[in-house]
Amino acid sequence: MSNLSITLIQTNLNWENKAANLQMLEEKISSIKKGTEVVVLPEMFTTGFSMKPRQLAETMDGETVQWMKRIAAEKRIVLTGSVIIEDQQMVLGEAESIAPPYYNRLIWMLPNGQYGVYDKRHRFAYAGEDEHFSAGSKRLIASVKGWKINLLVCYDLRFPVWARQSPFLEEAEYDILIYVANWPERRSHAWKTLLQARAIENQCYVVGVNRVGTDGNDIYYSGESMVIDPLGEVLYTKKDAEDIFTITLDRTHLQAVREKLPFLKDADGFQMIDP
């Protein structure tokens, strides 16, 4: 298995302005000079962290997914990030109320137009996300060049069981854990600490891509996107500025860590049960 190059795009976002964000992000992607294989955008990259899905949601046939298909094909990259998606899956809750048909959906777009999706499981109730969006129930573990990649969204970071390597497999379930986020500066200590913890406990690379700037709710984001190795060492971070950063992840280093420190085999068995 060869090494893998990933590009993080840490950017300000135009509040609830899809056209401006798609144009801006296309320019940034086109500016990448160093060869890359995966490009990671922040959470809700077309809108910012908005709680207006009725006005802003698109379908999977909409402009943003078509844009992702075009960019991935033209640049020969895998492109990922989350957007507000309307999907008419009507789910009855305990109170027999119909769950909203809106999802904070991460899309993993391949150059050939095929894609995978992950719907954010842990909705940020502190900001009312649980009132406007339905929760996902399945993880997405993608594969690129033999690397297995677990794809999660922002608030999922606070819940380690959802990211935990399976204790029932002979080999690690995944090699890279990616979080796309709109994580406010006021809680940046938690962001940085938890990203490192996820890398150490799962013996994997962790990539966290956060936005910068102030959103329409006057909330400031300091970025501090990070790449962390399986020992918890920070390989990259950037604060209070836009940045486009490409890094090549070393497969040999990952294998050496797991072979020298075979901690995953001693993990506790567990089974997740929906509340």
N, C-alpha and C positions, 0 to 999 in steps of 0.2 A: 504494500500500500504506500502510495507516494504522499508527499506533503500537500497541504491545502492552503491556498491564498484566499483570505477574506478581507473585504473592505468595509469599514464602518463609516457611515455618514452621520455625523453629529451636526444638526442644523437647527436653526430657528424655523418655525412654521408660521405660515400666514393663517390667521385665525379664521376657521370655517370658510376657507377660500380654496376650493379644490383646484381650479384652473391655475392659480398662481403657484400653488405647491407643486403640481405636476410639471409645470414649466421650469421652476427652480430646480427640482430634483433631477430632471432630465439634463439640465446644464451641468449639474454637479457630477452626475454619472459619466457624462461625456468627457469631463475634465480628467478622469482617472487615467493617468499615464502608465503606471505600473500594472503589469498583467495581473488580473484577478479572476477568481472563479465564482465567488459568492459576494453579493453586495447586500448589506443589511441596512434598512431604513428604520426610523423610530416607530413607535406605536401611533396609530391613527395619523399616518403621515400626510393625509390629504386635508385634515381638518383641525388638528390639535385635539386635546382631550375634551371633546364636546359631549354634552348630554342632550343633544337635539337630533336623535336618530330619525325622527319622523321627517324632518326637513332635509337631512344630510345623507341618509342611507342610500346606497346603491345596491343593485343586484349583482350576481356573479356574471351577468351579461353586460354590465355597465361599463362606463368609460375607464374607470381606474384599472379594472382587471384587464381590459383590452390594452391599455397603456403598458401594464406590466408585461403582457405577452409580447408586445412590440419591442420594448426595451430589452427584455431578456434575449429575444431572438437576434436583434441587431447587434448587441454587444457580446453575445455568446456567453452570458453569465446566468447564474441562478440569482433571482431577485426576491427579497423577502421583506415584509413589514406588515403592520396591521391596518385595517380600514374598517369603517362602519358599513356593515352589510345587512340588507334585508333578505331574509330567507323564510318563506312561509311554512315553517315547521311549527305547527300548532301543538304546544305541549301543555297538558293540563297539570296544574299544581295541586297541592294538597287541598287547597280551598276551592278547587274546581274552577279556578280562574284561568283564563288563557294567558300563557306567558307571552311577552312581547316578541315579535318576529325579527328582532334586531340582535346582531352579534358583533362583538369586537373581535374581528376575524383576522388572524394571521394567514397570509397567503404565501406559499412557497412555489414560486414560478420557475419552471425549467425553460431552457432555450427552445425546446421543441413544442412549447405551448401547453404541455401537461403541467398539472399543479396539484399540490396537496393543501389542505386547510386545517387550521387549528383554531377553535373558538375558545377564547379566554375563559378559563374555568372560574377563577376567583375574581369576582367583580368587586370593585372598590366602593363598598357601601358608604364609606365616609363622605364620598362625593355624590352618592345617589346612583352609581352605575348599576346597582342591582335593581333599581326601579325602572330602568330604561332598556336594559339589555338582558337577554337570556344567557345562562351559563353553558359552557361546553362540557362535555362528559368524556371525551377521548383525547389522549395525547397523540401528537404527530411526531414520529421519529423518521426523519428523511435520511437518504443515503447519497453521498457524493464521493466518487473515487474511492469507495470502500469505507469512507468515514461515515459513522452514524451520528446524526445530529438531532437532538431533542429541542423542540421549538416551543417557547413559552412567552407569556406577555406580562410585563410590569408587576402587578400586585401578586401574581403567582410566585414571585420571588420569596415572599414571606412564608410560604407553606412548603417546607422541605420534603414532606412525604410525597407530594405530587411530582417532585423532580427526582426522587430517589432511584438509584440504580436497582433493578430487580434483584432480589437475593436468590432467586430460583434458577438463574442461568449460569452456565459454566464460564461464560465470558461477559464482559461489561455490556450492558444493554445499549449504551451510546458512548461516544467519544468527545462530543462537543455539546455544550448546553448554551443556547442562545436566548437571551431575553431582549425583547424590544420594549421601549418604555417611554412614558412621560412621567418622570419621577421628580417631584419638586425638590429644590435646593434645601428647603427647611428640614428634609429628612434624608439628606445625602449621606450622613454617617451610616444609617441603616442600609442604604443602597450599596455602599462600598463594602461594608462588613459582610453582608449576606451573599454578595457575589463571590467573595473569597471563600466563604464557608461552603457554598455549593460546589466550588471547584475542589476543595480539600476532601469533603466527605464523599464525593462521587468519583474522585480521581479522574477528572476530565478537564479539558479546556473549557473556560467560560467566557462568553462574549456578551457584554451588556451594552446596548446602544440606546442612549438617551438623547432627548432634544435639549436645546438651549433656548434662552430668551424668555420673554414674558408673554403669557397667553391672554385670551380675552377675559379671563376671570382675575387678571392681575396677579397671577401666580408665576413666580420666577423659577426657571430651571437652569441649573448650572452645568448641565451635561454630565461630565465625569464618566463618560463612556469608558469601558474597561475591557482589556483582554487579560485573562489570568491563566496561568499554567496549572497542571494537575497538583502541584505542591502548594498552590496558593500565592505564587509570586506574580506580582503585577508586571505585565509586559508592556502595557500601554494604558495611559489615561490622559484626559484633556479636560480642563475646567474653564468655564466662562468664555468659551469661544467656539465658533464653528470650526469643524475640521473634517477632512477626508483622509482616512488612515488605512493603509493596506499592510497586512501582516501575514507571514507564512507560518502556519502551524506545523510543528515538527513531529511527525509520527513516531520516529525513533525515540524521542524524549518521552512521549506518552507511554510507549511500551516499556521503556526502562523503568519508569516510575512504578508502573503496575507490577512489574516482575520483581523489583527490589523490595517494594512495600506492598505485599499482597493483602491489603486490608479488606478489600471488598468481600473476600471469601468468608470473613468472620462476621458479616453483617447479620443483624436480627431479621428473621422472617417476619413478614407482615402482610396483611391484606387490607386494601382500601375498601371502605363501605360508605356509600353516599349517606349524608345526614338525612 
